[in-house]
Structures are given as structure tokens and as C-alpha cells.
Amino acid sequence: MLDSASGIAVHHVGITVASLETSLRFWIDILGFDLVGRDALHDHDFVREVTGVHEGSIELAMLAKGPHVVELLEYKTALGRKALAVQACDSGATHLGLLVKDVDALLCVAASHGWVAFGPPQVVAKGPWAGRRVVYLKGPDNVLIELVEPGPGED
């Protein structure tokens, strides 16, 4: 490892959404994230130099759940903007895994916000996650979230 890379730590995960306001309701009201702050980036040159997006302006919100930070970004303007419809198996696809107390209850509430599970929660049969229930959801912005419910005897 390079010495210059030894201090690397995960700062946040960024997710681009179609509607910041709609997404905030889900992430705050349903998932229980706390709003840390909001910002707007209207300097097209700055946005291009940081993200590679031409003519981009962004409204964003930083959310936290414990030490974990999620940044939601809505590009208000951008050249070439499109919605992606990725599958978990597609190169470059990402998902955020969330530990939840009751996967069934969260699935019911998430569905009312346009999040759809790919199937019923599955119990992991063997290995270090044996007994945990897991399921992937896809949201209105094609974002993937994995819900993980602890197995019997886990916290």
C-alpha cells in the first residue's frame, strides 16, 4: 500500500436521485437517517471539475445514521442526464446494506414509497451470516438497498 493511501477512511456514500425532497422523506421518515445539512452547487465550472458533469448544478443533502453518512444529490441541470436501470449483477452497480430490526415491517412501509423487493426475504442457510434474513429493494431512482435482519441471538 502506498504511504499516501494509509489514512484513507470511508467518508460518505453518494446517491443521485431524481427528487431530493421525495428521497428525503423516505431516508429520514422511514429509514430514520438524520439530516446533517443541505447545500446547493450552482457553479458549473466547479461541478464539472469535481464530477465531470457539464453544465451541472446540484442540490444535495447529507444524512447520517450513527457514523455512516449518505449524500443525496439531485442534479438540477446537467448535459446528458439519464435514468439508469441497473441490475445487481451489472458492472458498476452498487448497493447499500442496512441492518434492520424487522425486515417485514420495513418492506411494508418501503412499498408505500415506491420501493420494491425482488422477492421475499431469504434466510441465509450457512456461513457467518447463517440465520440472517436478507432481501434487495429497488427504489424509484433505481437505487439498490439490501436489508439485513439479524439472526436469532444476534443484536
Order of alpha helices (4+ residues) and beta strands (2+ residues): beta-alpha-beta-alpha-beta-beta-beta-alpha-beta-beta-beta-beta
